[in-house]
Amino acid sequence: MNNSEKLFIEAQKYIVGGVNSPVRAFKSVGGTPLFIKKGEGAYIIDEDGNKYLDFIQSWGPLILGHCDKDVQDAICEAVSNGTSFGAPTKIETELAKEVLELFPHLDKIRFVSSGTEATMSAIRLARGVSGKDDIIKFKGCYHGHSDSLLVSAGSGAATFGTPSSPGVPADFTKHTLLADYNDIESVKKCFEDGDVGCVIIEPIAGNMSLVPADKEFLLELRELCNKNGALLIFDEVMSGFRASLKGSYGVLEIEADIVTFGKVIGGGMPVGAFAAKADIMKHLSPEGPIYQAGTLSGNPVAMAAGLATLKKLKSNPNLYTELHTKAETLMAGMANIANDAGIDFHYNVRGSMFGFFFNSKAPKNFDDVCAGDEKRYAKFHSEMLKRGFYFAPSAYETGFICVSMTDKDIEQTLEAFSEVVKCL
């Protein structure tokens, strides 16, 4: 890792922390972050020439794996015509149709350039439509780094949030209430305490490893929103087209008022989006008074990558079964190895997403996840990395299977874990 170490030292001279997104710095697992030179299918290769089986896949977007030929060809063709116009293009509509035809409860979509933009804009839209300022979010769910969403819990779960980052004024978070994931009573308390215009939630939470919401909980949440005149926002930036072709809707069939997307719909390029019924979206500028804009929104290169990805996913209906089988094989195998060694291990799988915990019980919320053994995870991470397996450098991140991964890749991962477990 000599080259990565040298590059990290140099990067820290010019880039804050040496990285452009905090988790990449390996702070929670220790060691030096890898500097990646290239990707090939299920693998990445670092600047020292080391090859790793990649269970991060750019944090989700690369469901087809690195350097998929169809996606690359689409990007190259788009670039040959220009990289950005700041004007409408045909391909924006094509991608919009591909997304919307999967969701009968969504009529119109607006593309943006990131998941943070998508959730921020969805909340503004929901507040504008409902005419209410307060929002409810859940501990452990991450919806980007916009000010009103960077909050921490007060004395109880169902409290107004206080800023969890310097630079965020308390006035920006005073309208954000916090509830416990999978705890409907905490949500009811929030509705009692505030004038709630919307509720935002990851229906399949991917930012406390992987913790799916119970269907009964989400149904009750849907009912509470209906009863109180609040809009329900499903943040599917991560789970959209990952948990199933239709995200959580394909698993649970629960209709949110607004849904946010990202990652897979960009095929590895920077893309986000939010969608809703026409009677909600008509409030958005230029049709309505709620303003949202972006110079690079609907970027033709990003649209081309997303369109190529979605078309390929749709053309293979068995794909998600295969991805789920590989994820389940990996997790069940690791659970058996860990349990045989007397180590607590629980996991969740949804489609091509997986998450695991060195916990004494299966987590249902963020507090449960925090009870896990982070030092054990850090040791797991470093030992697997030495053996050529690249897992997330944080115990709070979800893992991903890609189409390029083979049964042999999964088998070799389990063989490596059989060695690593002796160190844990």
N, C-alpha and C positions, 0 to 999 in steps of 0.2 A: 504493500500500500504506500510505497515511498512517494509516488507521484501524487496520489490523493492528498497525502500529508503536506507536501510542498504547496500544492494548489490551494489547500485550505488556509495555510498560513498567508499566502499572497492575497487570497480573497478577503480575508479579514482586514487587510489594510484599506480596502476600497469599498467593501460591501458590509453593511451592518451585520455583525455576527458571522460574516462570511457566507451568508445564505439569504435568499430572497423570500423564504417562508420559514418560520421558526422551527418546525418539527424536523426539518432537514439537517439541523445542526447536531443531531444525535445527543442532545443534552440529557434526555431521560434514560438513555441506554449506555452512554459512555462511548469513548472511542472517537475516531475521526470519520466524518461522513465520506462516503464514496463519491468521487467525481466521475460521472458516467460519460463515456465516449460514444457509445452506440448501443442500439437494441437490435435483437434478432429474434423474432417470434416470442417465445416465452422467456427469453434470456436478455440480460444486459451485460455489457462489457465495460469495465472501468478503465481509467487512464493508465493503469499498470498492466492491462491485458487480462485481468482476472474475469472469469465468466460466472454469472450468478443466475440461478432460477429466480425469476422476479415475481413475487407475490404482492407487489404494490401496483404495478401496471399504471404508473403515473397517477396513483390514487383513484383508479377506477375507470378512466375513459377508454383505455386500450383493451376492450373486451375481445377484440380480434387478435391481440398481441402486437408487438412492435413491428413496424415496417410492413404492415399488411399491403400487399401489392395493389389491390383495388383502391384502397384509401390513398396510397401514395400516388397512383396514377391520376386520381381525381384531383388531388392537391396540385400536382404538376400542371395539369391542364388548366386549372383555374388560375394559377400563377402566371401562366403564359399569356393570359388575357389582361392581367393587372392584379395588383394586390388589394386595392381599396378604391372605392369610388365616392363614398358618402352619398350614394343615390340608390334607388331601388334596383334590384336585379331579379331575374326570373328564378334563380335557384333558391332565393329566400322563400318564395311561395311553394316551391317543390318540397322543401324540407318541412315547412309548416303543415302541408297536407299529409306527409308521411307520419308526422307526430300525431296530429289531431285525429286521424282516422282510427287510431287505436283506442281513443277515449271518447265514448259517446256523450259524456257529461261536459266535454270541453269543446267550445266553438271556435275561439280565436286565440291567437298566441302573439307574444311580442318577444323578439330575440334581443338579448343583451350580450355582454362580453364576459360575464363571470357569474358564479353562483351567488356571491355576495350581492351583486347588482340585482339578480333575480329576486332574492328574498326581500331585499330592501324595497324594491319597487312593488312587490306583491303586498307588502304591509302598508305602503302608502296608498295603494289602490283600495285595499280593504278598509282602511280608516276613512278614506274619502267617500266610499260607497255607504258605509254604515253610519257615518257621521259621529263616530265615537273614537276617542283618543287612546284608551287603554288597550294593551295587548297582553295575552298570556303566552309565555313560552315555558319550556320544561328544562329542568336541571339535567345536564348531560347532552342536550341537543345543541348542536352548533349550526348556526345559520349565516355564517360569514361574520365579518368584523365591522359591520356598521354600528354606529354608536348606541342605538337603542337596544341592540341585542347583546352587547358586551356587559352582562350583568352577573352579579353573584347573589346568592341567597342571603336573606337577613336572618332573624332569629328563628323563623319557621319557614317551611317551604312555600306556603301560600302568602308571600309578602311582596311588596313592591321591591323591585331590584335596585341594588346600589351598584355604581360603576365598578367593574372588575379590571379596569385598565386606566392608568393615568391618562389624562387628556380627554376623557369622556366626562362632560359635566353631569352632575346629578340631575339637572333639569331634563337631560336627554333620556334618562332611564326611569324617571319618576312615573311614567305611564306604563312601565313594563312590570307585569306580575309574574312570579315564578311558581310553578307547580311541580309536583313529583310525577315522573314518568310512570305510567301504569297505575296511577292512584287517582281515581275519579273524585274522591272526597276533597282532595287538595284543589282540584279544578273548581268544584262547587264553591269552595271558600273564596277563591279568586273572583268568581262572578259576584259573590256577595260583597266583596271589598271594593270593586271597581266598576266603572262604566265601560265594559269590554266591547271593543269593536271587532276584534279578531283573535283567533287562536292559531299559533303556528307550531307545527310539530313535525318531526321526522317519523312517519309511520313505521319505518324500519330504521331505527337509530344506528348510524354508522360512525358516530363520533364518541362513543364510549365502548369501543370495540363494536360488536354487533349485538344489539338488544332490540328485538322486534316488539312492537306494542301488541298487547292482547287484543284480539278482535272485539271482544265484549267492551273493553275500555274505549276503543275507537268509536264503536257504535253509540256508547253513552256520551262520548264527546261530541259526536255529530248531533245528537238529540239536544244537548245543552246549548250548542250554538244556535240551533233552530229556535229553541225556546227563548233565548235571550237576544235574538237579533244580531248575532255575531257571525262573521264569516270564518270558515274553517280553511286554513292553508296547510296543504301537505307539502313539505319540503322533500322533494324526490330528486334533488341534485345528485345524490349518490345512488339511491335505490332505483331511480328511473332507468328502465332497460337493463338493469343489473339483477334485481330480485326476480324479475320475469320480463318478458317483452313489454308488458304493460305496467312494470313497476309494482307497487303495492296493490294497485287496482286489480292486477291479474291474480293476486293471491287472496285479497280480502274483499274485493268488489264494494268498497266503501267510497262514496263520491265526496270529494272535497270541493269547496267553492272555487278555490284557486290552487293550482299546482305549479310548483317550480321545478325546472329541469336544468341539467348541465352535463358536464363530463361526457357521457357516451354520445350525446347528440352533437358533440363537436369533434368526435373521432380523434382526440388528441390535440385539437386546436382550442383556443380560448372561446368558449360559448356558454351562455346561460339563457334561460327563457322562463316566462311565466304565462299561464294560460287559464282561461275561465269561460263561463257561459258568455254569450254575446251581450246579455243585459248587464253584466258586470264590466266587461271590457269596453263597452261603449262610453264609459266614464273617463277613459284614458285619452289624453291628447293624441292626435288632433281632433278626435270625435267629441271628446269631453274636456272638462276643466282640469283633470288631474294630470300633472306634467311629469313626463319621463322622456329622456333622450339619451343618445350616445353616438359619438362620431363613428365608432367602428362596429356598432350594432348591425348584425346581419352581414358581417364581413364575408365576401364571396369565397375566399379560400377556406374559412372555417365552415361555411355552409356546405361546400363541396365535400369536405372530410366527413361531416355529420351525415350527409345524404348517402354517401357511399357506405358508411357503417350501417345505417338503419336498413338500407335495402338488402344488404348481405345478411343481417340478422333475420329479417322477415322472410327471406327466401329459404331459410333452413329451420322449419318448425321444431325439429328435434334437438336443436342446439342447446336450449336451456336445460333440457333433461340431462344431456351429456355433461354440461357444466356443473349442474347440481350434484350429479353422481360423483364427479371428481372431487368437488368440495366436501361432500359427505364422507367419501373414502378417506380423504386426508384427515379430516377432523376426528372421525371415529377411530382411525388408526392411531392418531396421537393420543386420544383419550385412553385407549387400551394400554398403550405403552406407559403413559404417565401413571395410570391407576395400578398397573402391575408393579411400578416402582414406589408405590405408596404416596404419590404426589396428587394433590387435589387438582382436578382439571374439569372444566365444563365448557361447552361450546354451543354456538348457534350457526345454522346455515340457512341462507335464503338465496336460491338460484346460484349465481356465481360469486356470492359474497359469503365470507365466513368470519367468525370471531371466536376467540377462545380466552379463557380466564383461569389463572391459577388461584381459584377461589374454592372455599369449602361448600358453597351452594351456588346454584345457577342464578346469576344476577337478573333482576327485574327492573332496576333503576340505577341512577348514577351512584347513589350511596353504596349499593351492593357492589358495583364495579370497583369503586375506590377501596373496598375492603380486600381486594386482590393483592397478590405478592408482586409488587413492581420490581423488586430486586431480582426475583427469580426470572421475571420476564427479561430484564436487562441481560442477565447471564445467558438465557436462552438465545436472545438476539445475537449476542457476540459470538457464541459458539456455533450457531447455524451459519452466520456470516463467514466464519473461518472455513466452513465446509462448502461454501458456494451457494447458499440459500438466502435470498434477500427478503426478509420480512420487515414490516413497518417498524421504524425506530421509535415506537411508543406503544405502550400497552393499551392505549385508548383509540387505536386506529383499526379499521376494518381491513381484512385481507381479501384479495381478489384472484379468481381463477380466470384464465383467458383461453380462447379457443385453441391456441397453439400448444397448450400444455398436454402432455401425453400421460397415459397410465404409467409409463416408465418413470416420468418425472415425479409423479406422486409416490411411486414405490421408492425411489431414491431419497425423497424427502423423509419418508418414514424410517428408512435405514439410517439416515443421518440423525434423526431425532432419537433413535434407539441408543446411539452413542452419547448424544448430548444430555439425555435424561439422567445419565450417571453423574453429571456435573451439577445437577440441580438439587 
